[in-house]
C-alpha cells in the first residue's frame, strides 16, 4: 500500500509559478516511479510529468517541456513539480500517482493522491 498526498496548488496569475509537492508513504517508496497528471473539468486526465525510481528518467509532456521541472527527494519521500510560466490552459486538478515503471500511461499507476487545484488567471 502506498499513500500519496499532494499540496501546493492555488490561484496564480499568468506567468506566475507554483511548486507542487507529493508526499508518499509506504514501504520502499523510493522504488516507485511517481507521475503527475492533470484533469480539467469535462476533460480527460492527461500526463504531465514522471520521474523514475531513484530519480531516474525524468520526462515531461510537450506542454510542460521548458516550463516545468520534476524532481524527487528520497530522504523526504517527496516528489516536486516546479511549474513556471503558468498559463490559463494549465488550470486543472493535479494528481500524483505511483507505479512500478516510469510510464506516461494512466493504467501503469495504481496509487493516486486526492489532487490539488491549480488555477491560472489571465
N, C-alpha and C positions, 0 to 999 in steps of 0.2 A: 504494500500500500504506500502510495506517495500522495502527500497533501501539498497543494500549491496555493499561494496567496499573493495576488497582485496588489500593487499600490502605486501611487504617483500620478494618477490621472487627474484631470482638471480642465479648466477653461483657460485658453490662451488665445492671444491674437495671432493672426497670420504672420509668419516669420519668427515666431517665438519657439521656445524649446521646452521639453519636458523629459524627465528621466523616469521611466517605469522600472519597478522592481518586482521580481518574482522570487519569493522565498519558498524554498522546498524543504519538506521534512520527510523522513523515512530512511530506511536502510539503503546504503550505497547510492545516495542521491547523485554523487559526482559521476556515476557511471551512466546516467541517463542523458540523452540529448534533450535540450529544452528549446521549444519553439514558441514564437509569438504569432498569433493570428488576430485578425480583427473582423468585426461584423457591424455594418451599418444597418439601420432599420430597413427591412424589406430586401436586404442583400444577402448573398451567400457569405459564409465565413471564409476568409481568404488568408493565404500565407503572407507573413511579413518578414520574419527572420528566424533563423535557427542557429544554435551552437551545439556542437557535438560533445560527447563525453570527454571530460578532462579539458574542455575548451577548444577542441579541435574542430576544424572545418566550419568556421562561421560563414553564413550565407544569408544574403538579403534578396528580397523581391526587387524587381526592377524599379518599382515605385519608391522604394526606400533607399536604393543604392545612391551613395553620395550624400545622404542626409542623416541616415540612422546608423548607429553603431551598437552591436550586440557584444556583450562581454559577460564573463562569469567570475565570481569569487567563490571558489570551492570551500574556503575556510568559513564563509558565512552562509553557505548553501543558497546563494543568491545569484540570479541572472538579471542583468540590467539591459534595458533598451533605451539608449540615449537618442532622442528624437529632436533633430534640429530643423530649422527652416520649415516649420509645420505649415500646412496648407489646409483650407477648409475641407478638401477632399480626404484628409486624414481623419476626419471626425468619425468615430466608431467606438464600440466597446472593444477593448483589447484584452485578449486572453493569453495566458501562458499555458503550456502543456508539456508533459513529459512523455518520452518514448524511448525505445531501445536504439533507434537509429536517427541520424541527422537527416530527416526527410522533410520534404515540402508538402506532404500529403497528410490530410487530417486523420486518415484511418491508421496512420502509424503512431498516433499519440493516444494513449489510453487514460491518462490522468490530466484533468483540466482544473484550472482555477475558476474563480467566480466572475472574473472580469473587472476591468476598471474603465470608467468612461473618460474618453478624450474628446474634447470639443474645441474646435478651432474656429474662431470668428474671423470674418473678412474685414 
